[in-house]
Amino acid sequence: MDTFGKNPRMAVIDKISSDLAYVKGKLYRIDQNGDKKELTVHPFLDFWARPNPLYEFTASALWKLQSDYLLLKGEGYFIIERYDNGYPAELWPVPTHWVQMTPYQGFPYYRIRAADGGVMDVPIDDVFVMKDLNPLDPYRRGLGQAEPLADEVEIDEYAAKFQKKFFFNDAMPGAIVVMPGADDKQQERFLAKWKERFRGHQNSHGIATIGGPKDTQASVVKLSDNMKDLDMINGRAFTRDAVLEHFGVPREIMGITQNSNRATAEAARYIYATNVLTPRLANRQDAINLQLLSAYGDDLVWEYDDIIPKDKEFEKMVAFDGWNNGVITKNEAREKLDMEKTEKGDIFKMNFADLYIGEDEDPVELSSAAENLQYSDASDPIEADRNDIEVSLGDELIGSTQDEEKILKRAAEIKEQRIKAAGMGLNHARQTQTRKFEIATTKYFRSQADQIQGALIGNKKAEGSVWDAIGMTQEEFLRLSEQQQSQLTMQFVNGLLDWKTQEGILESILTPLWAETYDKGVKEVVSSYRLNAIQQPSLTSVARLRGGQRVTRVTQTTKDNIRRIVADGLTQGKGKQELTEDIMIEMNTSAARARIIAAQECNTSLLAGNFDMARQGGFSTKTWHVTNLGKARDTHQALNGKTVPITEPFVTIKGNKLMMPCDPDCSVAEETVNCHCFLTYS
């Protein structure tokens, strides 16, 4: 207890207790069905907000003190003052050393001796107690987590006092010189000469020489140990890390940022909240519900808020995927994005003609009905001639103006159904395959980030260091020409990884997915147009999709991003640590980039298979369709509904030529990236 206020190694206890003291919670009432309802007005909440009349004994201060006692001594006590009705009114902290005796059979009291010497026996029900049970004797006193650290903490304290003594004059000389036969004047003359040679900071740490018989060998005698020889700095750092390890607290939580970056800092917060704070909160929560809240009835429960940090990227992915796939409502998605709910946000989304349904409607039933539309017997093939459609008109003859209008209307309905069915089938395949591409590319980028981090912080075994390429000052870098700066930073980037190997890895990951998705596009045409008797094409070469070119562009983009960060950092005078953090921040934002790449690769291979099958199936024309006119780019809106020969390209208003949406042969990114258009064939 005494060491807690003197030794900095005990600061970790103050950190844990402070973080626990400010965690918020909620009071719930449990009904007969087990449902919880939050209460915002209740006598317990008034007591919780002000548990003691003294201004310094705030709720957070009391719970921090309770946690300090638990960590140091393994037990903490409050005396509970109650109203006449038995409700808790006040909490009074009791230092653990005041508790002289704990309850036992025949003595249901805590014997407490106050600072003034007064002794009182307090009933069990009037004492709030939390205890870390001692395995040797769980029925008596607790065992504090800090107690096993006594030796380590004392070693650190002695080291600090030794260092202090080094600068403190306690009349202890550094050495004693024995001068046989010398009188006082000779000794004073020797000391005066010694001070003249070695006194003052300019003469510190000098070397003294003395004479001796000619026949003796020269020798060096060490008079005292210095701080470097004693290795005090590393010794105290080791003790610090041992204390943190004992409590399970990552170094970043205590502000130690050596060899730390954003990724390790986020991991540290997660580990700290999950392994250190949450179990202690759960223990305190149980004690509050059992010893304090039970006075108000059995239908109340106190719960602390979840303090484990959320993975924002994961929550964002769940929100968008859940909403787009009709799994969660719009408001549920907004909640995951930390956005306010909207008045009409309790709706699901169906990815069929942007159909929105109410929360009380069955999305499975409506989705199944929409899915079965493409297999409906009432839907004739899109290429059916309007004169082949039979319309029942009673006794009236086919050919009148009224009949012609009905025939045209029926043909338009069938065509619209076929277009929707084709778009829906492709969209279903797109969702499934995009997810596979996203998982694969995300894993690739994470692995790449780990390798780059290893090269940056020196975990990667190699000759020399990657930092050798840019070992210069800010002034030296600014004196270089723009071309020299570019060459220097690119040399640094090329030293991080074997980028050619990285291209090969990415291509090997994507190749089976390209083939699988290409086959999905083929099967969509076979299913929609009943082409089972026609031989289906397969993706026999990645060159068909220009996959190698896009893989190279992905790698080049990564290199350019890192080169830009390094160039900007050197221009601003950033050091190795800051540059490492900036690069890893860029690498750790790969989730969004993986989604974009996944969507592009999926669309390209899916629509390529779709188009190749239609061309092999003997269709003569193709028609461009936009999935969502409101979101489509202007060049594609202008193509919506346009029909051209299947061997001819579509020409956009900007003059770009596309054989199909996401055409791999088109090098204009604004025409192909994030495109969700599709084709139908006649």
N, C-alpha and C positions, 0 to 999 in steps of 0.2 A: 504493500500500500504506500509506504514511504517513497519507494523508488518511482512510483507512477508520476509524481510531481517533479522528479529530478532528472530522470534519464530519458533522452530523446527517443530511445528504442521503444518506449511505451507509447509513443505517439500513435501507433497503429490502433491501440485500444480506444483512444480518443476519437480517431477517425471512424471506427466501426460504430461506436456509441452515438456519435453525432449523426451519422447517416440513418441509424435506426430511429433516432428521436423525432425526426421530421417526416416520417412516412405517414401518409394520410390513410384513413379507413372509413368504413361505412357501417351503419347500424341497420340491420334487417329484421323484419318480423316474418316468421315462418307460419304459413297457414296449415290447415289440416291436410291439404294435398301435397305439402312439401314445397310449395312455391314461395319464393322470397319477394318481399316488397320493402324497398328502402324507406327508412324513416328519417325525416329531416328535423322533426320537432319531438323531443323526448327528454325526460329528466336526466337520463344517463348522458345525453349529449351535452347538457349544461354542466354536469359534473366533469365530463371529459375535457371541456374547454377551460375550466378553472378548478383544478383539483386541490388547490391550496390557497388560503387567503393572503399569504406573503407574496409580494410582487416578484421576488427573485425565484420563487418556486413555481415557475410556469410549468405547463404540461410537458413541454419538450425538455426542460431542465431536469425535471424529476425522472423522466424515462431514460434520459442520458445517464443520470447518476445510477439508476437501477442497472443499466447495462454495464457501466464501469465496475460496479460491485460484482456482477456475475462473471465478467471476464477475469477480474483480479483474484477474487476469493471463491467464486463458484456459488455464491448465494447473494440475494438481495431482498431487503425487507421494507415494507411500508406498514405503518399503523393506520388502520381504517377508522376514521370517525364517522359515525352514522347518525342519520335523523331518527326520530322516534319510530317511524314506520320501517326502519331497517335499511333504507336506501343509503348508499355511500354518500358522504358529504365532503370529506377531506381525506387527503393522503399525506402522511408525515413520514419522511425518509428516516430510516434507522441505520446508522453505520454498522457494518457486520461485527466489528469488535465490541459493540455494545451488547450484543446478544450473548448472554452468559450461559443460557441453557435452552435447549430445544425440547419440544413436547416428547413425552414418552408415556407408556401405559401407567395410568393413575395420576399423571400430571399433564393435563391438556392445555398447557400454557407455554408462552415464550417468556423467559426471564430476561429482562432488559435492564442494564445498569447505565444510566445516563452520565453525561460528563460531570454533573454536579455530585455524583455518587449515589443518587437516589435509585432505588430498585423497585421495579414494578413487574407484576406477572400479567401478561396480556393474553386473553383467550385466543385460541386458534382462529376462530371465525373473524376476529378483529385484526388479523395480520395478513397482509398480502405478501406472499413469499414466492420467489422463483429460485430454483436450485439446480445446479449441474451436479448430479449425483456422483458421489465418490464410489468407485467400484469396490474399494476395500471395506467401506461401511456406509451404505446408502441411507441409513436411518439417522445419521447424525449430520455433521457439517458437510458442505459442498467442497468441490475441488475446482479451483479456478483454472482456466486455460493458460493463464500467464504464469502459474506457479512452476511448471516444469522448466521455465526459461530463466530461473533464478541465476544459474551459473553464467549463462551467456550475457545476461544483463549486467551482472557484476563485473565480468571481464571488460565489457565496454566502458563501464563507469571507471574502473581502475586505469584503463588506457587514457581516458579523458583527463583524469587527475594527474597522470604521469606527464602528459603533454602540458598541462597547466603548470606543473612544477618546473618544467624546463624554462619557463619564462618568469618564474617567481624566485626572488632572492631569499633563500631561507638560511643563509649563513653557512651553507654546506659547500666547501671548496670542491672544485673539479679534480684536483690532484694535490698531493702533499709531497714536497721535495725534502728529503732528509739530507742535511749538510753537516756531517760530522766535524766537530772542532770549530765551527763558525760561530762568531759572537753576534750580538744583536746588530751592530753596525754593518757587518758583512751580509747578514740576512736582509736588512733593509735595503742595502745597495743592490742586492740580487733582485729583490721584489721591484724596486724602482726601475731597474733595467728591463725586467720582464714586462712590466706595465707599459713602458715606453715602446717596446717592440710589438705588443699584442693588444693593448687596449684600444677601443674604438671600432666602429663598424668597418672602417676601411682596412683594419688589420685582423679582422675576425677569421677564424678557421685557418690560421697560419701554421707554420711548421717551426718548432723550436729545435735548436741544435746545442749539444753540449760536448765538451771534449772528453778525452779518455786516454788511457795508455796506448802507446803506438802499436803494441802487439795484439790488440783486441780487434775483432771484426766489427764492421758497421752493422747497426741494427736499428729497427723501427719499432717503437713501443706505442701501442694504442692506449690513450688515456680514458676515452669514454665512447659510448655508443651513440650514434646519431639517429634521427628519426627514420631516415631511409633504411638503415641497417635493421632497425626494429620492425620495419614494415607495418607501421601503425595504420596507415591509410587503408591498405588492403585488408588488414585484420579487422578494422572497424566496419568496413563495407561487407565483409563476410558475415560478421555478427548481425548487421542490419538485415541482410538477405535471409539469414537463418531465422530471425524473428518473424519476418513477413511470411516465410514458407510455413512456419509453425501455425500461423493464423489463417493460412490459405489466401492471403491477400496479394494480388499481382503488384509488381513494382510500380506500374503506371498509376495505380490508384493513389499512391503516396507522392506523386509528382516526379518520379524518377523516369526520365524520358530517354536515357541512353539506349541506343539500338532499338528505339521504338518508332512506330509509324502509325498511320491511321488504322490500319487493319489490326495491329496488335493492341492498340488502345481500345478499339471497339470490343475485341475479344476479352480484354481485361475487365471492362465494365460488365460484360455478360457473365464472366466467371465469378466476379466479385458479388454481383447481385444474386446469382443462382446458388453459389456454394457457401457464401459467407453470410449475407444478409437475410435471405429468404428463410432458411431453417430457424434462425433466431427469431424472426418475426412470427413464424408459425408457433414457436414455443410460447412467446409472449401472448399471442392471440388466444391460445388454449387457456392460459392462466387467467386472462381477463374474463373470458366467457365463463369459467368455472368459479372464480373467486369474487368477481365484481358484478357481472351482468346477471348472474343467477338471482340476485336480490330483487330484480324487477320481473321475474317470471321465467318460465321455461321456453317461451316462444320467441326469444330474442337471440340474435347472434351478431357478434362483432367480427368484421372481416377487414383485414388490411388490403390496400390496393396492390395490384400486381406491379412489382418494381423491376421485373426483368426487362431489359431493353428489347424493343422490337427490332426485328430485321426489316428496315424500311423498304429495301429492294424486294424482299420476299412478300411483304404485305402489299406492296404496289402490284406485284405480279398476280397475287391471289385476287386482289380487287378487280383488275382488268380481265383476267381470265375467267373469274367467277361470274362477272357481269356479262361479258361477251358470250359465254356459253350457257347463260340462263340458269346458273346454279344459285346465285345470290341476287338479292334485290339491289336496286340502284342506291338506296340509302345505306344498305350494308356495305356496299363498295365504297361509298363516300366516307363512311365511318372509318374504314381501314386506311383511307388516305388523309385522316384527320380533318375532314371537311364536315360542315354542318349538313344535317338532313334537310331535304326539300319536302314541301307539302305533298307533292304527288310522286314521291320517290319510292313507294312500296310496290314496285312493279318489277317483273322479270323481263328479260330481253330474249327474243328468239331470232336467230340469225337466218330468218327466211323472210325476204321482202321487208326487213326491218319491222317485224311484227312485235308489238309490245302487249303484254297481257297483265291483268291485275294479279295482286298477291293471292286472291282467293280462287284463281283459276288454276287448272292442272296443266303445267307446262309440258308434262310427258305426253298427255293425251293430245294436245294441240300439235306438239312436235311430231308425234307419230302420224297424225293425220296429214301433216305437211309432207313428211318423208314418203308416205305411201302415194302421194299425188303422182310421182313419176312412173309408178307401176299401175296406175289406174287403167282399166280396160276401156274406159270411155275416151281416153286420149289417143287420137290417131297420130302417126308420125308427122313431124313438122313438114316433111316434103310432100304430104298428100295434097293433091290438087283440089281446089275448092269445088270443082264440078263433081268430084267423087263423093262428096258429103251428102248423105241422105237426110232430108228434112221432112217430117210429116206435116202436110198442110191440108189434110182433109180432102175435100173434093176439088180444091183449087189446083191448077196446073203449075208445074215447075217452069220458071221462065219469066213470070211476071215481075214487076218492079219490087213488090213486097217480098216475093220469094228470093230475089237477088240480094236484097238487104239482109234477110235472115241467113242466107248462105254465107255472105261476107262476114256477118257478125259471128257466126259459128266458127268460121275459119280463123277469125282473129282471136277468139277465145282459146281455140286449140293451140294456136301459135304461142299465145301468151303463157299457157300452161306448160308447153314444151320448153320455153325459154326459162321459166322459173324452175322447172325440174332440172334442167341442165345446170343452171347456176347453183341450185341447192346441192346437187350431187358433187360438183366441184368444191363447193364451200365446205362440205362435210369432209372430203378427203384432205382439203387444205388445212383444216383445223388439226386433224390427226397427225399429219406429216409435219406441219410446222412445229408442233410440240417436240417431235423427235429431233428435228434439226436444232431447235433451241437448246435442248438438253445437251446435245453433242457439242455444239459450239461454245456453250457456257463452260462445260468441263475443259474444253481446249484452252479457252482464255484463262481460266483459273490456274491450270497447269503452267501455262506460259508465264503468268504473273508470279507464281512461286519460283520458277527458274530465274526470272529477272531479279526478284528480291534476293535470291541466293547469290547472284553475281554482284549485286550492289552492296550487300552487307558483308560479303566475304565468305559466305558459306560454300560457295562454289569453288572446288579445287581446280586451280589453274596456275600457270606460271604468271607471276606478276599480278597486277590488279587492273580491273576495268577502268579504275579512276586514273590510271597512269596517262591515259590519252588526253585528259583535260587538266593536268596538274599545273595550273597557272593561276595568277591573280586576276582580279577583275580588270585592272589597268592593262595587263598584258593581253587579255582577250579582246578588249576594245580597240587595241592598236592594230589588230589583224584586219585584213580586208574582209568584205562580206563573203567572198568565195572561200577564203581560208577558214573563216568561222564555220561555214557550212561543212567544209571537209573535215574539220576537227571534230565537230559534234557528230557527224555521221560515222567517223572512225570510232567514237565512243559507243554509238548505238550498235555498230557491227560487232563490237566486242562483247556485247551482252549475251547474245545467243548465236547459234548457227541457224541463221534465218532460212537458208535453203532447206535444211532439215525440217524446220517448222512448217514450211510450205508443203513438204511431203507428208507430214503428219496430218495436217488439215485436209489435204486431198484424200488421204486414205480413210479419214473419218467420214467425209462427205460422199465418197464414191458409192458405197452401198445404199446410202439414203437417196442419192440421185436416181439410181436404178429402180429402187422400190417406188419412189414417187412418180417417176416416168411411167411405170407400169400401172399405177393408179389412174393416171390421166388416160392411158390407153383403154382401160376397162370402163371408164365413164362413158366414152363414146360407144363402146360395144354395147353397154347396157341401155343407153338412151336411144340408140338407133337400131338395135337388134341386128348386130353385125357378127353374130357368132360363127358364121360359116367362113369368115374372112380371116386369113392368117394375121396374127397380131404382131406388130413390130416390138422390138426390145432395144434397150439402150446398150449398144455394144461398144460405144466409144464415148469417153468423156468429152472428146472434141466436139460432139454434137451440141453440147450445152455450153461450150467455151468455159468449162469449169476451171481449167488451169489458169486462165487469164484472171478470173475473179479471185481465185485463191492468192495469186500474186498481188492483186490490188489490196486484199485484206492485210497481208503482211506488210506491204509498203505503207499503208495507212498507219499501222501500229508504229513502224519505224519513224515516220514523219512526225507523229504526235510526240514521241519521246525526244526526237531531235529538237523540236520546237521548245519543249519544256526545258531542256538543257541549255539551249541558246538563250532563252529569256532569263533563266536563272543565273547564268554566268554574266549576262549583261547587268543584272541587278545586284551582282556580288554575292549570290547565295553560296553557302558552303555545301559540303558533302551531305550532311544530315538533311538540310532543307530540300536539296535536289532529290534525294532518295524518297522523302515523303511525297513530294510533288509527283514523281514518276509512279509511285505505288498508288497514289490517289487516282491517277489516270488509269492504271491497270485494273484497279478495283471497281471501276465504273463500267465494266464490260457487259453487265447484264442487259442494259438497253441496246448496246451495240450487237449483242448476240441475237436479240429478238429481231432487229432489222435484217441482219444477215440471214437468219433462219427463214424469215418471211420471203426474202428475195430468192433464196436457193430453192425453197419449196415451190413457189409460183413458177419459176423458170422451168424446172424439171416436170412439174405437173402439166403445165400448158403445152410444153413441147411434146410430151407423150400424147396428149389429147389431139393436137394438131396433126402429128405424124400419122396417127391411126385414121383420122378423117381423110387425109390425103390418100392413104393406101386403100381406104374403103370406097373410093370412086366418087366422092362428092365433088361437085363442080364449083360451088360457091361457098363463101363463108361470110358471116354477119357479125359485126362487132357489137358487144353489149357492155354497158356500164352497170356495175352493181349498185352504186349509190350516186345519183346525179348530183346531189348536193355537195358531195365530197370529192368527186372526180376532178382531175385537172382539166383545164380548158381544152387542151389538145385532144383529150379522150372524149370529152362531152360532145365535141364536134363529130366524132366518129360513131357515136351511139346510133345503132340501127343501120349503119352503112353496110352495104353488101358489095363484095368484089369477087372476081374469080379466085379460086383457091390457090392458084399458082402466082397470083399477083399480090404485091404488098399493099397495105393500107398506108396512105400518105397523110400525115398530120398537117395542121394549118401552119406549122413551122417548117414543113418540108422534110421531116424525118420519116423514114420508111420502116414499117413493121409488118412482118409476116403474121404476127400474132401478138397478143399481150405478153409483156416480159420477154420479148424476142432476144435470145442470147446473142444474135448477130448484130443487134443494135447497140452501139457504144455510147449512146446519149443517155446518161443516168436519169435525167428528168422525165424520160419517157418510160422507163422500166422499173425504177425503184419504187416499192410500196404500191404497185399497181394491182388492182383486184378485178380487172375487167375479164371477160371471157368471150368465147365464140360459139355460135351455133352454125350448123352446116346444112346445105341442101344439095 
